[in-house]
Amino acid sequence: MAAGRRSPLLRNIRKFIRTQPLGTVCAILILVLIVLAIIGPAIAPYDPAAPEFDRLQGPGGTNFFGTDELGRDIFSRTLYGARVSIAVGFGATIIATSLACLIGVVSGYFGGWVDGLIQRLVDGVMAFPVLVLLMALVVIAGSGLTQLIVILGLIGSAGTSRVVRSAVLVVREQQYVEAARSVGVPTPRILLLHILPNCFAPIMVSATVGLGGFILAEAALSFLGVGINDPAHPTWGQMLNRAQRFVNVAPLQALWPGMAIAVAVFSFNMLGDALRDVLDPRLRGSR
């Protein structure tokens, strides 16, 4: 029985690898990034906050990525920065997706004045420039890791809720939902067992793409100086902010965090695109 349950999963994985080679490579890169974020402190050769070497040294045997303007090891700081990016990305995605599902399902299923009221509130949030709104909220609430995750999750839920609502508007008109209503199935049970599971594909794709967006948003805030500024918790955006002042002297100092941000965001975006191709039945039919 266990083997029978595993075989469809293995077939789907093999099919994904065969039909989505770029998505597979990006999934492997994401797994490597997650592993590095988890075991980073164990494999980092030096304390990321301790200036132990000469300043602005190039890559070498002792310092794989060189040192920054204070003599800190850039390789160790890059590994620790992965922890912050992964924590912000997944934490904000969980908050945003959960809240978006609640908003989108209620708005799309009930419709009428409920839908109108909720969508006007969503319009109000989306009308503000995202970066300006994030900076204002971070300044008000503080730049700690927890505050940043919550703020990004709350702001990010607005756009995702539109995706969920669109899927719910289609699913609620299906015959099995009409049948459930006609036999008196309670509304919460319909929402949890009939509506939400059949919106899984767009929710999954939106969450995967949103992960890269949250990582990029955290890096942008740190680069602008309003993100996480704790020296004991280096971030890729914070490293870029410091490196820009010495780009003429040590250009490689900005290369490593920049590459880390680019690889992480690109991988999540391409994985989300691959999942959309696999999960969207219209695209499967066109292929």
Secondary structure as UniProt FT lines:
FT   HELIX           2..19
FT   HELIX           21..43
FT   TURN            48..49
FT   TURN            55..56
FT   TURN            64..65
FT   TURN            69..70
FT   HELIX           74..110
FT   HELIX           112..127
FT   HELIX           130..141
FT   HELIX           145..171
FT   TURN            172..173
FT   HELIX           175..182
FT   TURN            183..184
FT   HELIX           187..190
FT   HELIX           191..195
FT   HELIX           197..199
FT   HELIX           200..224
FT   TURN            231..232
FT   HELIX           236..243
FT   HELIX           244..246
FT   TURN            247..249
FT   HELIX           252..279
FT   HELIX           281..286
//
